Amino acid sequence: MLHHEAWLEKNGYRSDIHHKKPKGRPISEAMARANGRRSKIRALVEHVFARQKSRMSLFVRTIGIARARTKIGMANLAYNLTRYVRHEGRSASA
């Protein structure tokens, strides 16, 4: 068990770290299913970060954690507002 997974288990968390396939052998069916379940969770979140990075040019080069938090917070706010406007536009036309 990895150090990170041991820490997660000790603190009452369930590990969602993907498993690597054994060297020189195919991945087992159970391991593939477990990785697929973990990927579903990741897929729900990753597109938000990809959108912010590409469309909003989110590249944090600030001096200080407070400025970095502010820049990321503003990007999150802008993303949420665009999602809200798009959602409201769809429901208004229906």
N, C-alpha and C positions, 0 to 999 in steps of 0.2 A: 504494500500500500504506500502511495506517495505521502510525503510529509504534509502536503496541503490537504489531502483527503483525510489523513489522520486528525488534523486540526479541526476540519469541518465536522467529523464524526464526534470528536470529543466535546465540541461546543453545540451539539444538537442539530447540526445542519445535514442535509442530504447532498451528496456530491453530484454535480452535474458536469463533471469534467469528462470529456470524450475519452474513450479507450483507444489505444493504438492496437493495430493488428499484430499478431505475433510474427516475428521475423521469419521469412521463408515459408509461411503458411497462410492460407486464406483466413479471412475474418470469420468468426463463428456467427451463426444465425442470431443467437441471443445477443451477442455484442453489437451486431449491426442494428438490431431492433432498438437496443438501449441508446446507441448513438443517434438513431433517427428520432427518438423521443426527445433527446437533448437538443437536437437541431431545430425542432419545432419551436422551442422556447427561444432559442437564439434568433431564429428568423423573424420573430415578432418584433425584436428590438433592433437588429442590425440595420434594417432599412432606414430607420430614423437617423442613425449616425451617418450612413452613406449619403443620405439626402442633404444633411447639414454640411457635410464635407464638400460635396460636389456643387450643389446648387447655391448654397449660402457662403461658399468659400470660407468655411470655418477652418482656420489654421491659427492656433493659439500661439502667438509670439508676444507675450507680454512680460513685463517685469513685475513680479509679485503675484501671489496666489489670489489676492482679492480682485485684481484686474482680470485674471484668467477666469475666475468664477463669474464675474460680471459679464464677460464676453460670451461665455458658454450659456449663461442664463438668458442673455438677450437673444442668442440664436435659438434657444428652446422656446422662448416667448414668440419669436417670429414664426417658427415652425408651427406652433400650436395655433396661432392666429390664422395662418394660411389654411390649416386643416379645418378650423372652425368656419371660415368664410366659405370654403369649398363645400362643407357639409350643409351649411345653411342654404347655399345656392341650390343644392340638389333637392332639399326638402321644400323650398319655396316654389320650384318649378313643377313639382309633382302634383 
